[in-house]
Amino acid sequence: MSDYEYLLYEIEDNIGKITLNRPEKRNALNLELIAELGDACVRMNGEPDVRCAIITGAGDAAFCSGADLPLFETLQNPADAYSYLRNDGGRITRTIETAEFPWIAAVKGFCVAGGMEIALCCDMIVAGENSMFGVLEINIGLLPGWGGTVRLPRAIPVRKAKELLFTGGTMNAQEALTLGLVNKVVPVDQVEDAAMELAKTIASKSRSAVRAGMNIINNSLTCDSIDAALAIERGTLMTLVTAEETRRYLEPVIRMMMEAEEKEKGGKA
């Protein structure tokens, strides 16, 4: 199902999927697509049945090649620029980043500039062998404005992040894998299937546990104190241990272990 002109919006078996759909423009972000994507991300996070979401780009040439350059001609003063960075880009990136379920970027081809910044907000990245990653804004006298200068040095070694940011260079899928930017690299024609397999595995787990894990990880990463981070973990797990959904996952495992133990005792008798 899709109510949008420039993207596809789908939900199937507790998995949400958003596809940037401007393949003839390498899925570049025009103002209309940015508005639709902001709306679609908020909408996806509000879907009651979704347990994991995938974001990808149509075609094999690009996940997203960043903003349409003519877009910058519309930013005539600092107030316009601030609104674009905070209300447009910020809405998309923070909506993905603060979701209660994981988002997976399924990347094929170019994932650069604004596209790279969207991928950086996702919890996991599955990359095709033809993927190229980069923050290219320095080449037009700018810097990333949707969080790239903040998130990239947190995702890969800071020296490599500075090299990419200040040279406008790119790295291929294997280098991204080595640096820990992406979770796995697969043949191009297997990217969306691999992302869907990962999403289905996550969706099959306890929703409460995944949600709790997202809360612990995302909040503890901002803590300067290890004790404060551990307090977040304890406080979250304290309620999770007694949750009804936890019992549904735990009790069959306990029963299986007890049956195996009884069988082992019977064999020794």
N, C-alpha and C positions, 0 to 999 in steps of 0.2 A: 504494500500500500504506500502511496506517496501523495501528499497534498502540496508538493513543492515543484517549482519550475527547474531549479538548478541542482537539486539533490534528490536521492531516493531514500525513503524512510520505510523500514521493514521491521517486523517482529515475528519471530517464529520459534516456538518451543523455548520460551523464556530468554531468547537471545535477541537483542536489538541490533540493528545494522543501519548505519548511515553511509551512503555513497555519494561523494562529491561527483557531480555529473556534468562536467564540462570537458570531456576528453579532447575535444578539438582545440582547447586552450590549455592543455595539460592541467586541467582542474584548477586553474588560477582563480583567485578570489576577487570577484567584483563586488560592488556594494550589495547587490541583490543576493548573491550567494552568502555573503557574510551575514546578512540579516536572517536569511533562511536557516543557516547553520546555527546561529545563536538561538533561534526559536526551537529548532529540532533537538539541540542538546538539552535544553531545559525540559522540553517535552519528554525526551527519553528518560531523563533522571526521575521524572514523575510517574513513569509507567509502573503500575503496581506489580506486574508479573515479570518484569525484566530482571535478570540476575547477572547479566554480563552484556556489554555492548561492544560492537566492532565499528570502527570508522575506517573507510578506505576510499580509494579514488577509482573512477571508471577508467577502463583501459589499462594497458601495461606500461605506458610511457611515463606516467607520473601519478604519485599519490596526491601531491599538490605542489605547484611551482611557486606558491606565494601569491602576493597581491598583484592584480593587474596594475601595471605601472601608471596608466592614465588616472587611476584612482587618486594618486598623490596630487594631481592637479586640482582636486576638489578640496584639498586641505590648505586653505588660504591664510590661516592665522593659527597661533598657538592654541586657542580655544577649540578650534575644529580638530586639530591634531590630537589634543588631549581626549576629546570625546571619542575619536576613532580608536585610540589606544585603550582607553578604559572601558567605554561602553560597548564597543564592538568586539575588539580583540579580547579584552578582559572578560567579557561575558562568556565567550566561547571557552577560553582556556581555563578559567576558574570553575566553570560549570563541570567540565570534564574532570578537572583535578580534584574537586571536592565531592565527587559522587560517592554514594554509599556502596556501589558495586564497581568492579573493575571495568575499565575501558581498554580495548586492544586496538592498536593501529596496525592495519594490514597494508604494508607498504610495497609498492611496485614502482620502479623507475625513480624519477626525481622526487625527493622529499626535501625541499629547500625553502629558505626564507620563512614565510608564514606557515607553510606546510610543515617544516621542521618544528616550528614552535607548537603546532597542534599535536604532533606526534610526541613531543617532549612531555606534554601534559598527560599522556596516556600511561596506564600502569604497566603495560607490556607492549612490545613491538615485534611483530613477525615480518621479516623482510625477504623480498625476493632477491635472487642472485644479481639482478640488474639494478638494484637500488643504489642511489647516490644521495648522501646526506650533506647538508651544508647550510650555513647562514650567510647569505650573499650580500646583505644590505650594505656592507662597507664599499662594495663596488659602485654604488650610486650615492656615496657620501653619507650614508645613514648607518644606524645600528638596529638590531632587532628591537621591536617595540611591544611585542606580545609576550615578553618574558624570556626571550632567548638568551639575553646576556646574564640572566639570573639562573635559569634552569639548566642550561648547557654545562656550566662549570660544576653543577651538582650531579650531573649525570655521567660525566667522563672526567678524566684528570684535567685539572685546571690549566695546565700548560698547553694541552692539546686544544682545549676550548678556546684559549686566547689565540692560538694559531689560526683556528677556523674563523673566529670572529674578526680578526684583524687582517687576514689575507683574502678572505672571501673564497677560500678553497673548499673542496669537497672531500669526502671519504667514501669508499665503497662499502658494500655490505659486509665483507669479511673483516675489514678494519673496524667497522661499527660493532661487530660481534666481539672482536678481541677486546675492545674498550669497554664492553658491557652496556653499550647503548641499546642494542637489540637483544631479544631473547633467543631467536633462532633465525637461520637463513635457509631458505628452501627454494627449489626451482620456481620460476615465475608463475607457471601454471598451477602451482600448488599453494600459493600464498593464502588465498581466501579459505581454502579447505583446511589448511593448518591453523589459521586463526579461529575458524569455527570449531575445530576439534578442541583447541585450548579453551575456548569459551564454553563448550558443552561440558568439559571436565569440571570447570569452575562452577557452572550452574548446577551440577549434580551434587555438589557439596552443601553442607548446612548453610543456609542463607544467613542465619544469625552469626555463625562463626566467621564467614567471609566479611560480613558487615563489621563485626567487631575487629577483625584483623585490619581492615581498611582504617578504622578509627585509631587503632594503636599505632600502626606504622606512620600514617600521615601526621598525627599529632606528636609522636615521640621524636620525629625527625627535626622538629622545630625546637626541641628542648636542649638547653645548654647543659642541664644537669642529668646525669644518668639516673639518679634517684627519682627525679621528677618523671622521667620516661618510664621507669619501672613501676611507679605509682599508677600511671595511666594503664599499664598492662594489667596490674593486679585488680584495679577498680573495674576494668572491663571484664576480665575473666571471672570475677566474683559473681556477676550476674549470669554470665554465659554458662557456667558449670551447672546451674540449676534450671536452665531454660528447658521448656518442653521439647523444643526441636532437638536440643542436644541429646535428650533421653532417647528420642527416636533413632538417632544415629548410634548412640552408645550401647543401648540394651541388646541389639542383635549381635554385636561384636562380643560383648561379655558372655552372652548365651553360647555363642560358638566356641569361645575359649573354654568355658566350663564343660561343654560337651566333649571337646577334644581332650581335656584333662581327665574326664571320667573314662573315656575310651582308652587312654594311655594306662590308667590305673587298672582297668579290666584286663588289658593285655599282659600286665605284669603279674596278675593274680595266678 
